[in-house]
Each structure stands twice: as C-alpha cells, then as structure tokens.
Amino acid sequence: MRVAITGATGNVGTALIKALKAEPEVTEILGIARRTPAAGASKLRYATADIAVDDLVPLLSGYDAVVNLAWMIQPSHDEARTFATNVHGSALVFEAAARAGVKTIVHASSVGAYSPGSKDTAVNENYPTGGIQTSFYSRHKAAVERELDRFERAHPQIRVVRLRPALIFQRQAGNEIRRLFMGRFFPAALVNPKLIPIVPRTPGLVLQGVHAEDVADAYRRVILDPSARGAYNIAAEPSLDADALGRLLDAKPVDVPPQLLRRALALSWRARLQPSPEGWIDMALQSPLLDSSRARDELGWTPTHDAGEALLEVLGGIRDRATAGTPALDEPGAYVER
C-alpha cells in the first residue's frame, strides 16, 4: 500500500510516519508539506507543496490512500489566510485525490468540529458537527465536515474516514505547541509542574487528551481496514477536570469565573501579547466529551498512554523546547502544518 500524507511534518504527521514506517503492509509513504526535511528515509520521501495553491494531482497519482493533516492555527489575526488552507485547501486535497484515482481519504477532523454540548455525558459520532461559532478553529473544522459531506455524495466509490481526536500531546511537539499557543517569546522554563501552584476550577472546563502515538495508531488502523468508514472519536481516559489536574500537577484548584479567563485571553490576544484568541477558551468550555467506543469496538484501538501521562509529557516537551527534527516543529514562525 502507498500512502500520501499532507501536513506530514507536524505533530500528528511525524507520529503517523513513524507508525507507517513500521507497518509491513505500507510500502511507500509520501510526506507533503510546505517546508520539508532535506531527505526522507526507508519507504519515505517528501514533496514540497502548499495545499491551498498547488496542483496535487501529479503527486497523489498512484497512491492508495491520502491522509489530510495539513492545518493552520496561525496567523490567528488573519482568518482569510487560515481559511484558505484549512477549508479551501482541504477541499482541494479531496478533489485532487478523486482526480488522481485515490481510493481512500482519511481526514483529520477534531473534537472542535462538534456543536456545544454538556460535560455530563460523552457523545458518539452522531452528535451534530456545527462547531463553536466564536472559535475560528472550530468553525473551520465544522466547515470541512460539510465539504466532506458534499464530497462523499459526489464520490460514493471513495472510502472516506474522519478521525475526531481530543487534544493531541507528545513530547516532540512541545516547541510547536509553545510557539502556536503561547508565543515564541513565552519563557518555556515556566512550564514546570513545580512552578504551577494553582489550576483554574471553571464550570465546563473539562478536557480530554490523547498521545500522538495513539492517534497515529488509529490512523494506521483505518488506513489498513477497508471496512472502516465514517467518523471515529479518539480520546484517552481520564477526563481532566480541575481536581484531576490538581492531583496530576500537585496544584490547588481555585475557582475562576469563565468570563475572567475569556477576557484575559481576549485582551492579551488583541494586544498581540500572545497568539491565542478567546475562541480557544470558548471551545474548551463548550465542546462535549468524546465517547471513543466505536474506535475501540470496530478498530480494536486502545490507547497505550492515559491522558494525564500524555499531558505531563508535552509539558516537559514545552519546558525543554523539544522537537521531532522537522521544519514545522523546529523553526520559529507564524504558522505550521498540523
């Protein structure tokens, strides 16, 4: 099997390449990104392309599956630019794959695609994907879901899979996560559990996480399983509320009104002190919890890291400015592939 991956040099892409290189059924991997490493390796080659503007048909011709991971989180002050890659670019990837004769498309959706929901119960893949309207990330994820709906109606012969993971962590993405969400000038040494005395206890602030290696394993499974179709939620246990975070970090939960968190993020983003707009708080507070039963039952997927372990690992990676040695994870810049 020959597999092409857009956004191959980012957080999930690097983990997926590692998983596919170890998979005997995969004979060739094409990593597509705007900025690529100097060379590939066994079974792996890279191609430089921008999914928003370049013709991908020649690159994708002859491949059995395409995994669309390319995504822009920055520049968050220029939504036209992020939309061009996230929504328009994703649609171009799907159409190029169809024109190239690719039989399987796997798309990186997200918990962010879901409409607002309660944190009392976890939702399955039938829950509405209308997004959180005050988050550009969430709006874009929901918009690509609609693009895929249209694509599937037009191309029923192509197998389409959507993975909707929770927050994705790994040590090697630490430098990227710091740059994307905290800003390149944020003092990484402060991200140390010993220096985090409190965590906010805010109504609705309950998060789910999953390790990038476990997400990559889910991608590997749906690529290889011809019966896998539709959407799969991907999240590890446990859910991380204030009490769980307090135990994990040996920190004290402190009541913080959601309006205060939102206002602080909004003001600092507008002042360009940090790169994350308040929509990230809205998404954290409003997105539902994920039920991953379908992935476990149908794919045999089981996470090998719990959510707390994955979070501690990425915090260490942020502190140490860890990378996986690709341009997207190494280089300072305003944006990278996901």
C-alpha positions as CSV (number, residue, x, y, z in Angstrom):
1,M,0.0,0.0,0.0
2,R,1.2,3.5,-0.9
3,V,0.1,6.3,1.5
4,A,0.4,10.1,1.0
5,I,0.2,12.5,3.9
6,T,-0.4,16.2,3.8
7,G,0.9,18.2,6.7
8,A,3.4,15.4,7.3
9,T,5.9,17.4,9.3
10,G,3.7,18.4,12.2
11,N,2.6,16.9,15.5
12,V,0.4,14.1,14.2
13,G,2.3,13.7,10.8
14,T,5.6,12.8,12.5
15,A,3.9,10.2,14.7
16,L,2.0,8.8,11.7
17,I,5.1,8.5,9.6
18,K,6.8,6.6,12.4
19,A,3.8,4.2,12.7
20,L,3.6,3.6,8.9
21,K,7.3,3.0,8.5
22,A,6.9,0.1,10.9
23,E,3.9,-1.3,9.1
24,P,4.8,-4.1,6.7
25,E,1.7,-3.5,4.5
26,V,2.8,0.0,3.7
27,T,5.4,0.0,1.0
28,E,5.7,3.7,0.3
29,I,5.0,7.0,2.2
30,L,4.9,10.4,0.6
31,G,5.1,13.3,3.1
32,I,3.7,16.5,1.7
33,A,4.3,19.8,3.4
34,R,5.2,23.5,2.7
35,R,8.5,23.0,4.4
36,T,10.1,19.6,4.2
37,P,13.2,17.9,5.7
38,A,16.3,17.7,3.4
39,A,15.8,14.0,2.9
40,G,13.5,11.1,3.5
41,A,14.3,7.6,4.7
42,S,13.4,4.0,4.1
43,K,9.9,3.9,2.4
44,L,9.6,7.6,2.9
45,R,10.1,10.6,0.5
46,Y,9.0,14.2,0.9
47,A,7.4,16.6,-1.6
48,T,7.1,20.4,-1.1
49,A,3.6,21.7,-1.8
50,D,1.0,24.2,-0.5
51,I,-2.4,22.5,-0.5
52,A,-4.1,25.9,-0.9
53,V,-2.5,26.7,-4.2
54,D,-0.6,23.8,-5.7
55,D,-1.9,21.1,-8.0
56,L,-1.6,17.9,-6.0
57,V,-2.9,15.5,-8.7
58,P,0.6,14.6,-10.0
59,L,1.8,14.0,-6.5
60,L,-1.2,11.8,-5.5
61,S,-1.4,9.7,-8.7
62,G,-0.7,6.1,-8.0
63,Y,-1.3,6.3,-4.2
64,D,-3.9,4.1,-2.5
65,A,-4.7,6.4,0.4
66,V,-4.4,10.1,1.3
67,V,-4.3,11.3,4.9
68,N,-5.1,15.0,5.1
69,L,-3.4,16.5,8.2
70,A,-2.5,20.0,6.8
71,W,-3.9,22.7,9.0
72,M,-3.2,26.3,10.0
73,I,-3.6,27.6,13.6
74,Q,-1.5,30.7,13.0
75,P,-1.7,33.5,11.9
76,S,-4.7,33.8,14.2
77,H,-5.1,37.5,13.3
78,D,-5.6,36.7,9.6
79,E,-8.6,34.3,9.2
80,A,-8.7,34.7,5.4
81,R,-5.3,33.1,5.3
82,T,-6.1,30.2,7.7
83,F,-9.4,29.6,5.9
84,A,-7.6,29.3,2.6
85,T,-5.6,26.4,3.9
86,N,-8.0,24.8,6.4
87,V,-11.2,24.8,4.4
88,H,-10.4,25.7,0.8
89,G,-7.1,23.7,0.8
90,S,-8.8,20.6,2.4
91,A,-11.5,20.7,-0.3
92,L,-8.7,20.9,-3.0
93,V,-7.0,17.9,-1.4
94,F,-10.2,15.8,-1.6
95,E,-10.8,16.8,-5.2
96,A,-7.2,16.1,-6.2
97,A,-7.4,12.7,-4.6
98,A,-10.5,11.9,-6.6
99,R,-8.9,13.0,-9.9
100,A,-5.8,11.1,-9.1
101,G,-7.8,7.9,-8.6
102,V,-7.1,7.5,-4.8
103,K,-9.5,5.0,-3.2
104,T,-9.2,6.1,0.4
105,I,-9.2,9.5,2.1
106,V,-8.7,9.9,5.8
107,H,-9.2,13.4,7.2
108,A,-8.1,14.9,10.5
109,S,-11.2,16.4,12.0
110,S,-11.4,17.2,15.7
111,V,-13.5,17.4,18.9
112,G,-13.6,21.0,17.8
113,A,-16.0,20.1,14.9
114,Y,-18.8,19.3,17.4
115,S,-21.6,21.6,18.4
116,P,-21.7,22.8,22.0
117,G,-22.5,20.0,24.5
118,S,-22.7,19.0,28.1
119,K,-19.8,17.7,30.0
120,D,-22.0,15.4,31.9
121,T,-22.1,12.6,29.3
122,A,-19.8,11.7,26.4
123,V,-21.1,11.9,22.9
124,N,-20.7,9.5,20.0
125,E,-20.0,10.2,16.3
126,N,-23.7,11.0,15.5
127,Y,-23.6,14.2,17.6
128,P,-24.0,17.4,15.4
129,T,-20.9,18.9,14.0
130,G,-21.9,22.6,13.9
131,G,-18.8,23.8,15.7
132,I,-18.3,26.5,18.3
133,Q,-19.1,29.7,16.4
134,T,-16.8,32.0,18.4
135,S,-13.7,29.8,17.6
136,F,-12.2,30.1,14.1
137,Y,-10.6,26.7,14.6
138,S,-13.9,25.1,15.4
139,R,-15.7,26.9,12.6
140,H,-13.1,25.7,10.1
141,K,-13.3,22.1,11.4
142,A,-17.1,22.1,11.0
143,A,-16.8,23.7,7.6
144,V,-14.5,20.9,6.3
145,E,-17.0,18.3,7.7
146,R,-19.6,19.9,5.3
147,E,-17.0,19.7,2.5
148,L,-16.6,16.0,3.1
149,D,-20.4,15.5,3.2
150,R,-20.6,17.0,-0.3
151,F,-17.6,15.1,-1.5
152,E,-19.0,11.7,-0.3
153,R,-22.2,12.4,-2.1
154,A,-20.3,13.2,-5.3
155,H,-17.8,10.3,-5.0
156,P,-19.5,7.3,-3.3
157,Q,-16.9,5.0,-4.7
158,I,-14.2,6.5,-2.5
159,R,-13.8,5.4,1.1
160,V,-13.8,8.4,3.4
161,V,-12.8,8.3,7.1
162,R,-12.8,11.2,9.6
163,L,-10.9,11.0,12.9
164,R,-12.1,13.4,15.6
165,P,-9.5,13.3,18.3
166,A,-9.2,15.2,21.6
167,L,-6.2,17.3,22.4
168,I,-3.1,15.6,21.0
169,F,0.1,15.6,23.0
170,Q,3.6,14.3,22.6
171,R,7.0,15.5,23.9
172,Q,8.3,16.2,20.4
173,A,5.6,18.7,19.8
174,G,6.5,20.8,22.8
175,N,8.3,23.6,20.9
176,E,5.5,23.8,18.3
177,I,2.8,24.0,20.9
178,R,4.6,26.7,22.8
179,R,5.0,28.7,19.6
180,L,1.5,28.3,18.4
181,F,-0.4,28.8,21.6
182,M,1.9,30.8,23.9
183,G,4.1,32.7,21.5
184,R,7.7,32.2,20.7
185,F,8.8,34.6,23.5
186,F,7.0,32.8,26.2
187,P,9.6,31.6,28.8
188,A,9.4,27.9,28.4
189,A,11.1,27.2,31.8
190,L,7.9,28.4,33.5
191,V,6.1,25.2,32.2
192,N,7.2,23.1,35.1
193,P,4.7,21.4,37.4
194,K,6.8,22.6,40.4
195,L,6.1,26.2,39.3
196,I,2.3,25.7,38.8
197,P,0.8,26.2,42.2
198,I,-2.8,26.5,41.1
199,V,-5.2,25.4,38.4
200,P,-8.5,27.0,37.5
201,R,-11.7,25.4,38.6
202,T,-14.1,26.8,36.0
203,P,-17.5,25.5,35.1
204,G,-17.3,23.5,31.9
205,L,-13.5,23.3,31.8
206,V,-13.1,19.6,31.5
207,L,-10.6,18.4,28.9
208,Q,-9.7,15.2,27.1
209,G,-6.3,14.3,25.8
210,V,-4.6,11.6,23.8
211,H,-1.0,10.8,22.9
212,A,0.1,11.4,19.3
213,E,1.4,7.8,19.1
214,D,-2.1,6.6,19.9
215,V,-3.7,8.9,17.4
216,A,-1.2,7.7,14.8
217,D,-2.2,4.1,15.6
218,A,-5.8,5.0,15.0
219,Y,-4.9,6.4,11.6
220,R,-2.8,3.3,10.8
221,R,-5.8,1.1,11.6
222,V,-8.3,3.0,9.5
223,I,-5.9,3.2,6.6
224,L,-5.4,-0.6,6.6
225,D,-9.0,-1.6,7.3
226,P,-11.1,-1.5,4.2
227,S,-14.3,-1.7,6.2
228,A,-13.5,1.5,8.2
229,R,-15.7,4.3,7.1
230,G,-17.3,7.4,8.6
231,A,-16.2,9.2,11.8
232,Y,-14.3,7.9,14.8
233,N,-13.8,9.7,18.1
234,I,-10.3,9.3,19.6
235,A,-9.7,10.1,23.2
236,A,-7.9,8.6,26.2
237,E,-9.0,8.4,29.8
238,P,-9.3,10.0,32.2
239,S,-11.1,13.3,31.5
240,L,-9.1,16.1,33.1
241,D,-11.1,18.5,35.3
242,A,-9.7,20.8,37.9
243,D,-9.4,18.2,40.6
244,A,-7.7,15.7,38.2
245,L,-5.3,18.4,37.1
246,G,-4.6,19.4,40.7
247,R,-3.6,15.8,41.6
248,L,-1.6,15.5,38.4
249,L,0.4,18.7,38.9
250,D,0.3,18.8,42.7
251,A,-1.5,22.1,42.4
252,K,-4.5,23.7,44.2
253,P,-7.8,24.1,42.2
254,V,-9.0,27.7,42.5
255,D,-12.4,28.9,41.4
256,V,-12.1,31.2,38.4
257,P,-15.1,32.6,36.5
258,P,-15.2,31.7,32.8
259,Q,-15.7,35.4,31.9
260,L,-12.3,36.2,33.6
261,L,-10.4,33.6,31.6
262,R,-12.1,34.7,28.4
263,R,-11.5,38.4,29.0
264,A,-7.8,37.9,29.9
265,L,-7.2,35.9,26.7
266,A,-9.1,38.3,24.5
267,L,-7.2,41.4,25.8
268,S,-3.8,39.8,25.6
269,W,-4.5,38.5,22.1
270,R,-5.8,41.8,20.8
271,A,-2.7,43.4,22.3
272,R,-0.6,40.7,20.5
273,L,1.0,39.7,23.7
274,Q,0.2,36.0,22.9
275,P,-1.2,34.3,19.8
276,S,-4.4,32.5,21.1
277,P,-7.8,34.3,20.8
278,E,-10.6,33.8,23.2
279,G,-12.3,31.3,21.0
280,W,-9.9,28.6,22.4
281,I,-11.5,29.2,25.9
282,D,-15.0,29.0,24.3
283,M,-14.1,25.7,22.6
284,A,-12.6,24.3,25.8
285,L,-15.7,25.2,27.8
286,Q,-18.4,24.3,25.3
287,S,-17.1,21.2,23.4
288,P,-18.6,17.9,24.5
289,L,-16.7,15.0,25.9
290,L,-15.9,12.2,23.4
291,D,-17.1,8.6,23.6
292,S,-14.4,6.5,21.8
293,S,-16.3,3.2,21.9
294,R,-16.6,2.9,18.2
295,A,-12.9,3.1,17.6
296,R,-12.3,0.6,20.4
297,D,-15.0,-1.9,19.3
298,E,-14.6,-1.7,15.5
299,L,-10.9,-0.9,15.0
300,G,-9.5,-2.7,18.1
301,W,-7.9,0.7,19.1
302,T,-6.7,1.0,22.7
303,P,-4.6,3.9,23.9
304,T,-1.3,3.0,25.4
305,H,-0.9,6.3,27.3
306,D,-3.5,7.8,29.6
307,A,-4.4,11.4,29.2
308,G,-2.5,12.6,32.3
309,E,0.7,10.9,31.1
310,A,0.4,12.5,27.7
311,L,-0.2,15.9,29.3
312,L,2.8,15.6,31.6
313,E,4.9,14.5,28.6
314,V,4.0,17.5,26.5
315,L,4.6,19.9,29.4
316,G,8.1,18.5,29.7
317,G,8.5,19.0,25.9
318,I,7.4,22.6,26.2
319,R,9.8,23.3,29.0
320,D,12.7,21.7,27.1
321,R,11.7,23.1,23.7
322,A,11.6,19.5,22.3
323,T,11.0,18.8,18.6
324,A,11.0,15.9,16.2
325,G,13.5,17.4,13.9
326,T,11.2,18.6,11.1
327,P,10.9,22.2,9.9
328,A,7.3,22.5,11.2
329,L,8.3,21.6,14.7
330,D,11.8,23.1,14.7
331,E,11.7,26.5,13.1
332,P,10.2,29.7,14.7
333,G,7.4,31.1,12.5
334,A,3.9,32.3,12.5
335,Y,2.3,29.1,11.2
336,V,3.0,25.4,10.6
337,E,1.2,22.3,9.3
338,R,-0.7,20.5,12.0
